[in-house]
Amino acid sequence: MKSGFYFMILLLLIPVQASLLNPVSLGGIKPDLALALLYIIGLLTGPGEAMIAGVGIGLLQDIGSASLIGLSGLTKGLVGLSAGLLGTRVLDIKSPTNGLFVVLFSLLEGICIAFFMQVHYGAVPIFRVLMVRLLPQALYTGLLGIVLLQLMNRKEIITAIRRETVQKEF
């Protein structure tokens, strides 16, 4: 992908997430724009570039939210790596199953963070957090991912940001 696109993501991600997605929160739950964008980056580029983008986006989120530095970087890096592997080997960018994968990645990321919090802080009600917070957020993020992919396909944005030569990584 082009470096200007990454710069724009890093510059605008936190303000857009905070200002535009706050009004559309449902019961305090809002979609994870960073994860949806990272999934699209993974589909378009490949595992290596998406993993680096995921670590960068995750660290930016950690710094912006004053949370434990590195946790979101690790989980977003794994999401980027997985999405990149899916994009190079399995999925097409126009496949309708992309929404399910965004839901799955969002849910797995939330579960990893919840288990870390359980181990580190203790007494986290995992099942309650899963049902009340993580599952609705994952579904909402999946919906956002579908909308973003449809908008990008319709507006020919994907061809503008995709690299000139797409290399298959084996």
C-alpha positions as CSV (number, residue, x, y, z in Angstrom):
1,M,0.0,0.0,0.0
2,K,1.0,3.5,-0.4
3,S,2.7,5.2,2.5
4,G,0.4,8.3,2.3
5,F,-2.5,6.0,3.0
6,Y,-0.9,4.7,6.2
7,F,0.0,8.2,7.3
8,M,-3.6,9.3,6.8
9,I,-4.9,6.3,8.8
10,L,-2.5,7.0,11.7
11,L,-3.3,10.7,11.6
12,L,-7.1,10.4,11.5
13,L,-7.9,7.1,13.2
14,I,-8.3,8.2,16.8
15,P,-10.2,11.5,16.0
16,V,-12.6,9.7,13.6
17,Q,-13.1,6.9,16.0
18,A,-13.8,9.3,18.9
19,S,-15.9,11.9,17.0
20,L,-17.8,10.1,14.3
21,L,-18.4,6.7,15.9
22,N,-19.4,8.0,19.4
23,P,-22.8,9.2,18.2
24,V,-23.6,5.8,16.6
25,S,-22.8,3.8,19.8
26,L,-25.5,1.5,20.9
27,G,-25.7,1.1,24.7
28,G,-22.1,2.3,25.0
29,I,-20.8,-0.2,22.4
30,K,-19.2,1.2,19.3
31,P,-17.5,-0.6,16.4
32,D,-13.8,-0.9,16.2
33,L,-12.8,1.2,13.2
34,A,-9.1,0.2,13.5
35,L,-9.9,-3.5,13.3
36,A,-12.1,-3.1,10.3
37,L,-9.5,-1.0,8.5
38,L,-6.8,-3.4,9.5
39,Y,-8.7,-6.4,8.1
40,I,-9.1,-4.5,4.8
41,I,-5.3,-3.7,4.8
42,G,-4.6,-7.4,5.4
43,L,-6.7,-8.4,2.4
44,L,-5.1,-5.9,0.1
45,T,-1.4,-6.2,1.1
46,G,-0.3,-9.4,2.7
47,P,0.7,-10.8,6.1
48,G,3.9,-9.0,6.7
49,E,2.8,-5.5,5.8
50,A,-0.6,-6.0,7.6
51,M,1.2,-7.2,10.7
52,I,3.4,-4.1,10.8
53,A,0.4,-1.9,10.2
54,G,-1.5,-3.7,13.0
55,V,1.3,-3.2,15.5
56,G,1.5,0.5,14.6
57,I,-2.3,1.0,14.8
58,G,-2.5,-1.0,18.0
59,L,0.3,1.0,19.6
60,L,-1.4,4.2,18.5
61,Q,-4.6,3.1,20.2
62,D,-2.7,2.2,23.4
63,I,-1.1,5.6,23.5
64,G,-4.4,7.4,22.7
65,S,-6.3,5.5,25.4
66,A,-3.6,5.5,28.1
67,S,-4.0,1.7,28.4
68,L,-1.3,-0.9,28.8
69,I,1.2,-0.2,26.1
70,G,1.7,-3.0,23.7
71,L,-1.4,-5.2,24.3
72,S,-3.4,-3.8,21.4
73,G,-0.3,-3.7,19.3
74,L,0.1,-7.4,19.9
75,T,-3.5,-8.3,19.2
76,K,-3.9,-6.0,16.2
77,G,-0.6,-7.3,14.8
78,L,-2.0,-10.8,15.0
79,V,-5.2,-9.7,13.4
80,G,-3.2,-8.1,10.5
81,L,-1.1,-11.2,10.1
82,S,-4.2,-13.5,10.0
83,A,-6.1,-11.2,7.6
84,G,-3.1,-11.0,5.3
85,L,-2.8,-14.8,5.2
86,L,-6.5,-15.0,4.4
87,G,-6.2,-12.4,1.7
88,T,-3.3,-14.0,0.0
89,R,-4.4,-17.6,0.2
90,V,-8.2,-17.9,0.7
91,L,-10.4,-14.9,0.4
92,D,-11.4,-12.5,-2.4
93,I,-12.0,-8.8,-1.4
94,K,-15.5,-9.0,-2.7
95,S,-16.5,-12.2,-0.9
96,P,-19.5,-11.9,1.4
97,T,-17.8,-14.0,4.1
98,N,-15.5,-11.1,4.9
99,G,-18.1,-9.7,7.4
100,L,-18.0,-13.0,9.3
101,F,-14.2,-12.9,9.5
102,V,-14.2,-9.4,10.8
103,V,-16.7,-10.5,13.5
104,L,-14.5,-13.5,14.3
105,F,-11.3,-11.4,14.5
106,S,-13.0,-8.8,16.7
107,L,-14.3,-11.5,19.0
108,L,-11.0,-13.3,19.3
109,E,-9.2,-10.0,20.0
110,G,-11.6,-9.2,22.7
111,I,-11.4,-12.6,24.3
112,C,-7.5,-12.4,24.3
113,I,-7.7,-9.1,26.0
114,A,-10.3,-10.3,28.5
115,F,-8.1,-13.3,29.4
116,F,-5.1,-11.1,29.8
117,M,-7.1,-8.9,32.2
118,Q,-8.2,-12.0,34.1
119,V,-4.7,-13.3,34.5
120,H,-3.2,-9.9,35.3
121,Y,-5.9,-8.3,37.5
122,G,-8.1,-11.3,38.4
123,A,-11.9,-11.5,39.0
124,V,-13.0,-10.6,35.5
125,P,-16.4,-12.2,34.7
126,I,-15.4,-13.6,31.4
127,F,-18.8,-15.0,30.4
128,R,-20.6,-11.9,31.3
129,V,-18.1,-9.7,29.4
130,L,-18.3,-12.0,26.4
131,M,-22.1,-11.8,26.2
132,V,-22.7,-8.2,27.2
133,R,-19.7,-6.5,25.7
134,L,-17.6,-8.5,23.3
135,L,-20.2,-10.2,21.2
136,P,-22.2,-7.1,20.4
137,Q,-19.1,-5.1,19.7
138,A,-17.8,-7.9,17.4
139,L,-21.2,-7.9,15.5
140,Y,-21.1,-4.1,15.2
141,T,-17.5,-4.1,14.0
142,G,-18.4,-6.8,11.4
143,L,-21.2,-4.6,10.1
144,L,-18.9,-1.7,9.9
145,G,-16.4,-3.8,8.0
146,I,-19.0,-4.9,5.5
147,V,-20.1,-1.3,5.0
148,L,-16.5,-0.1,4.5
149,L,-15.8,-2.9,2.0
150,Q,-18.9,-2.1,0.0
151,L,-18.1,1.6,-0.1
152,M,-14.5,0.9,-1.1
153,N,-15.7,-1.4,-3.9
154,R,-18.3,1.0,-5.2
155,K,-16.0,4.0,-5.2
156,E,-13.0,2.2,-6.7
157,I,-10.9,3.1,-3.7
158,I,-9.4,-0.3,-3.5
159,T,-7.7,0.0,-6.9
160,A,-6.3,3.4,-5.9
161,I,-4.6,2.2,-2.7
162,R,-3.6,-1.3,-3.8
163,R,0.1,-1.8,-4.6
164,E,1.0,-2.0,-8.3
165,T,2.3,-5.5,-8.0
166,V,0.5,-7.9,-5.7
167,Q,2.9,-10.5,-4.6
168,K,1.7,-13.9,-3.4
169,E,3.5,-15.0,-0.2
170,F,4.0,-18.7,0.2
